[in-house]
Amino acid sequence: MSADLLQGSCHCGAVKFEVRSPVTPAGRCNCSLCRRKGALMTPPFPASELKILSGEDSLTLYQFNTRVARHYFCKHCGIYPFHQTRKDPQLWRVNIGCLEGVDPYSLEAGVADGASLSVLEDA
């Protein structure tokens, strides 16, 4: 599990970032939001390993349920590049589909039980 410096962006290119994180073990989450967006995520990494290079003003924040996790989306193209986790707000995860040179379809992934963290039904 090496932590390479990776480049990433949203679909329209308004948001560009770099992250030092391994891509495996990749993971999915079964919470209500993650089930719907279907993103494949990097393992959690410290916030200091994510650097937004451009487009921070193009990000919009979405929070739900306990409002601890912070999910960011590009307000232009709607793509979800990364989020701050709920289990440990000091950790972040990146949408592997936003990383340059990484094929998310070539990776095996486990599923985290985020649904059990919900305090609301169907949230």
C-alpha positions in Angstrom: 0.0 0.0 0.0 2.2 2.9 -1.3 1.1 6.5 -0.9 1.9 8.0 -4.3 1.3 11.7 -5.2 -1.7 11.6 -7.5 -3.4 14.3 -9.6 -7.1 14.6 -9.8 -10.0 16.8 -11.0 -13.7 17.0 -11.4 -15.2 16.3 -14.9 -15.2 19.9 -16.1 -11.7 20.6 -14.7 -12.8 23.5 -12.5 -11.6 21.7 -9.4 -8.0 20.4 -9.5 -6.2 18.7 -6.6 -3.4 16.5 -5.7 -3.4 13.8 -3.0 -0.8 11.6 -1.4 -2.7 8.3 -0.9 -2.7 4.7 -1.9 -5.6 3.7 -4.1 -5.9 0.2 -2.5 -7.6 -1.2 -0.7 -10.3 0.7 -2.5 -13.7 0.9 -0.9 -17.3 1.6 -1.2 -19.8 2.6 1.5 -23.5 1.5 1.9 -24.8 4.7 3.5 -27.7 6.3 1.7 -25.5 8.9 -0.1 -22.7 6.6 -1.2 -25.2 3.9 -2.4 -26.6 6.6 -4.7 -23.4 8.1 -6.0 -21.6 4.8 -6.4 -18.1 6.1 -6.1 -15.1 4.0 -5.4 -13.0 5.6 -2.7 -9.3 5.6 -1.7 -8.5 4.3 1.8 -8.8 7.1 4.4 -5.8 9.5 4.7 -4.9 12.6 6.8 -6.3 15.9 5.6 -2.8 17.2 5.2 -2.3 14.9 2.2 -5.0 16.6 0.1 -4.2 19.9 -1.6 -6.7 21.8 -3.7 -4.7 23.3 -6.6 -7.5 25.3 -8.1 -11.3 25.7 -8.0 -11.9 25.7 -4.3 -14.6 28.3 -5.0 -16.2 25.8 -7.4 -16.8 23.3 -4.6 -20.1 23.0 -2.8 -20.6 21.2 0.5 -23.3 18.7 1.2 -23.9 17.3 4.7 -26.7 15.1 6.0 -27.8 13.1 9.0 -25.3 13.9 11.8 -23.7 16.6 9.6 -20.2 15.4 10.6 -19.0 14.1 7.2 -18.3 16.8 4.6 -19.1 15.7 1.0 -17.8 18.1 -1.7 -19.1 18.4 -5.2 -18.2 20.6 -8.2 -21.1 23.1 -8.5 -20.5 23.2 -12.3 -20.4 19.5 -13.4 -21.7 17.9 -10.2 -18.8 15.5 -9.8 -17.9 14.3 -6.3 -14.1 14.4 -5.9 -13.6 13.9 -2.1 -15.1 13.9 1.4 -14.1 14.3 5.0 -15.2 11.1 6.8 -17.7 10.7 9.6 -16.0 8.0 11.6 -12.9 10.2 11.9 -13.2 13.9 10.7 -9.4 14.1 10.6 -9.4 11.6 7.7 -10.5 12.1 4.1 -11.1 9.9 1.1 -10.9 10.7 -2.7 -13.2 9.4 -5.5 -10.8 7.2 -7.4 -12.7 7.9 -10.6 -11.3 11.5 -10.4 -7.7 10.5 -10.3 -5.6 10.7 -13.4 -4.1 7.4 -14.7 -6.1 5.2 -12.3 -8.7 2.8 -13.7 -11.3 2.3 -11.0 -12.8 -0.7 -12.9 -9.5 -2.6 -12.5 -9.7 -2.5 -8.7 -11.4 -4.8 -6.2 -13.3 -3.1 -3.4 -14.7 -3.9 -0.1 -17.9 -2.3 1.3 -17.9 -0.3 4.5 -21.1 -0.4 6.7 -21.8 3.4 6.7 -25.5 2.7 6.9 -25.1 1.5 10.5 -23.7 4.9 11.5 -27.0 6.6 10.6 -29.1 8.1 13.3 -32.1 8.6 11.0 -34.0 5.9 9.1 -33.3 6.0 5.4 -30.6 8.6 5.8 
